[in-house]
Structures are given as C-alpha cells and as structure tokens.
Amino acid sequence: MEELLCKAYDLLHRLGATANYKGFSYAAYAMALCAQRPELLLLVTKDLYPEVAKQYRTTWKAVERNIRTLVAMIWTRNPDLLGQIAGGPLEERPRSAEFLAITAADLRRGD
C-alpha cells in the first residue's frame, strides 16, 4: 500500500495538484485503495468514501467534496495530461469517481 500511495502522490503532483488541498491526501489514499481493490469503484459513496473517511477521521461527504474540488483544480491546470492518462482526450471534467477510476488504472499499469 505504501508504494501505491507514493505513486499516487507523484501522479497527483504531475497533474498539478498540491498537498495544501485536503483532497490531495484523500484522493491519493482512494487511488491506492482502488488500485488494490477495483471493486471499490462500483459503490464509491457506500464503500470507498466511508473507508477513506475512516482513515482520516472525517465524513464521507467531506471526502467526496474535497476530492471533487481537487479534480476541478486539476482539470483547470492540466486537462491534457489527465486525458493522456485516460487514454484519450476528455470532453469535460470527469466526475470524482471517474477521476479515481482513471488514476487507479494508471497506478495499476505502473506495477
């Protein structure tokens, strides 16, 4: 898990995210979890966000909101790289769950 977290931090930095956003840590942890257990992407609000919230002692709604904010920031800073990682250009900003699916798949490819 530690190696996946490091890769997630690196990927987020390459996408233009900075650690001063709460969503940075939440997203990195969620990405690492999804890279290990892709089935978490099927029920993000029921399974994934509560697991991340438990790790950081917050609510699943705060996790979702902060990841959504981070995705919006990444979309304004580096949409081309995000599209590259996704395998093709993205027409619009991905939803949080889509972002996590894209980035978790990239982490899995890196293994």
KOLLO-729403 format. One record per residue (C-alpha): residue in three letters; x, y, z. Coordinates in Angstrom, 1 decimal. Example, Ala and Ser with C-alpha at 12.3 -4.5 7.8 and 13.67 -1.06 7.14 Angstrom:
<romar Ala, x 12.3, y -4.5, z 7.8> $
<romar Ser, x 13.7, y -1.1, z 7.1> $
% end
This chain:
<romar Met, x 0.0, y 0.0, z 0.0> $
<romar Glu, x 2.8, y 2.4, z 0.9> $
<romar Glu, x 4.3, y 2.1, z -2.6> $
<romar Leu, x 0.9, y 2.7, z -4.2> $
<romar Leu, x 0.5, y 5.8, z -2.1> $
<romar Cys, x 3.9, y 7.2, z -3.2> $
<romar Lys, x 2.9, y 6.6, z -6.8> $
<romar Ala, x -0.4, y 8.3, z -6.2> $
<romar Tyr, x 1.3, y 11.3, z -4.7> $
<romar Asp, x 3.6, y 11.5, z -7.6> $
<romar Leu, x 0.8, y 11.3, z -10.1> $
<romar Leu, x -1.2, y 14.0, z -8.4> $
<romar His, x 1.9, y 16.2, z -8.4> $
<romar Arg, x 2.4, y 15.6, z -12.1> $
<romar Leu, x -1.2, y 16.6, z -12.7> $
<romar Gly, x -0.6, y 19.9, z -10.9> $
<romar Ala, x -2.2, y 19.1, z -7.6> $
<romar Thr, x -0.5, y 20.4, z -4.4> $
<romar Ala, x -0.6, y 18.9, z -0.9> $
<romar Asn, x -2.2, y 22.0, z 0.6> $
<romar Tyr, x -5.6, y 20.7, z -0.6> $
<romar Lys, x -7.3, y 18.3, z 1.9> $
<romar Gly, x -8.5, y 16.4, z -1.2> $
<romar Phe, x -4.9, y 15.6, z -2.1> $
<romar Ser, x -4.4, y 13.1, z 0.7> $
<romar Tyr, x -8.0, y 11.8, z 0.4> $
<romar Ala, x -7.6, y 11.3, z -3.4> $
<romar Ala, x -4.2, y 9.6, z -3.0> $
<romar Tyr, x -5.5, y 7.2, z -0.5> $
<romar Ala, x -8.6, y 6.5, z -2.6> $
<romar Met, x -6.5, y 6.0, z -5.7> $
<romar Ala, x -4.2, y 3.5, z -3.9> $
<romar Leu, x -7.3, y 1.6, z -2.5> $
<romar Cys, x -8.9, y 1.4, z -5.9> $
<romar Ala, x -5.6, y 0.2, z -7.5> $
<romar Gln, x -5.6, y -2.6, z -5.0> $
<romar Arg, x -9.3, y -3.3, z -5.0> $
<romar Pro, x -11.0, y -2.0, z -8.2> $
<romar Glu, x -14.4, y -3.2, z -7.0> $
<romar Leu, x -14.5, y -0.2, z -4.6> $
<romar Leu, x -15.2, y 1.9, z -7.7> $
<romar Leu, x -18.6, y 0.3, z -8.1> $
<romar Leu, x -20.0, y 1.9, z -4.9> $
<romar Val, x -17.9, y 4.9, z -4.1> $
<romar Thr, x -20.3, y 6.6, z -1.7> $
<romar Lys, x -21.2, y 3.3, z 0.0> $
<romar Asp, x -17.8, y 1.7, z 0.3> $
<romar Leu, x -14.9, y 3.8, z -0.9> $
<romar Tyr, x -15.6, y 7.3, z 0.6> $
<romar Pro, x -16.5, y 5.8, z 4.0> $
<romar Glu, x -13.2, y 3.9, z 4.1> $
<romar Val, x -11.2, y 7.0, z 3.2> $
<romar Ala, x -13.2, y 9.0, z 5.8> $
<romar Lys, x -12.5, y 6.4, z 8.5> $
<romar Gln, x -8.7, y 6.7, z 7.7> $
<romar Tyr, x -8.8, y 10.5, z 8.0> $
<romar Arg, x -11.4, y 10.8, z 10.8> $
<romar Thr, x -13.9, y 12.8, z 8.7> $
<romar Thr, x -17.2, y 12.2, z 6.9> $
<romar Trp, x -17.7, y 10.6, z 3.5> $
<romar Lys, x -19.3, y 13.8, z 2.4> $
<romar Ala, x -16.2, y 15.8, z 3.2> $
<romar Val, x -14.1, y 13.2, z 1.3> $
<romar Glu, x -16.3, y 13.5, z -1.8> $
<romar Arg, x -16.4, y 17.3, z -1.6> $
<romar Asn, x -12.6, y 17.7, z -1.2> $
<romar Ile, x -11.8, y 15.2, z -4.0> $
<romar Arg, x -14.3, y 17.0, z -6.3> $
<romar Thr, x -12.5, y 20.3, z -5.5> $
<romar Leu, x -9.2, y 18.7, z -6.3> $
<romar Val, x -10.4, y 17.3, z -9.6> $
<romar Ala, x -11.7, y 20.7, z -10.6> $
<romar Met, x -8.4, y 22.3, z -9.8> $
<romar Ile, x -6.5, y 19.6, z -11.8> $
<romar Trp, x -8.9, y 20.0, z -14.7> $
<romar Thr, x -8.1, y 23.7, z -14.9> $
<romar Arg, x -4.3, y 23.2, z -14.6> $
<romar Asn, x -3.6, y 20.1, z -16.6> $
<romar Pro, x -6.6, y 18.6, z -18.6> $
<romar Asp, x -4.3, y 17.4, z -21.4> $
<romar Leu, x -2.2, y 15.1, z -19.1> $
<romar Leu, x -5.4, y 13.8, z -17.5> $
<romar Gly, x -6.7, y 13.0, z -21.0> $
<romar Gln, x -3.4, y 11.3, z -21.8> $
<romar Ile, x -3.6, y 9.1, z -18.7> $
<romar Ala, x -7.3, y 8.4, z -19.5> $
<romar Gly, x -6.2, y 7.1, z -22.9> $
<romar Gly, x -7.7, y 9.9, z -25.0> $
<romar Pro, x -9.0, y 13.5, z -24.8> $
<romar Leu, x -11.7, y 14.2, z -22.2> $
<romar Glu, x -14.5, y 16.4, z -23.4> $
<romar Glu, x -15.5, y 17.6, z -20.0> $
<romar Arg, x -14.2, y 17.4, z -16.4> $
<romar Pro, x -14.5, y 13.9, z -15.0> $
<romar Arg, x -16.6, y 13.2, z -12.0> $
<romar Ser, x -14.8, y 12.2, z -8.9> $
<romar Ala, x -15.4, y 8.5, z -9.4> $
<romar Glu, x -14.3, y 8.7, z -13.0> $
<romar Phe, x -11.1, y 10.5, z -11.9> $
<romar Leu, x -10.4, y 7.8, z -9.4> $
<romar Ala, x -11.0, y 5.1, z -12.0> $
<romar Ile, x -8.6, y 6.8, z -14.4> $
<romar Thr, x -5.9, y 7.4, z -11.9> $
<romar Ala, x -6.2, y 4.0, z -10.2> $
<romar Ala, x -5.9, y 2.3, z -13.6> $
<romar Asp, x -2.7, y 4.3, z -14.2> $
<romar Leu, x -1.3, y 3.1, z -10.9> $
<romar Arg, x -2.1, y -0.5, z -11.7> $
<romar Arg, x -0.4, y -0.2, z -15.1> $
<romar Gly, x 2.7, y 1.1, z -13.3> $
<romar Asp, x 3.0, y -2.0, z -11.2> $
% end
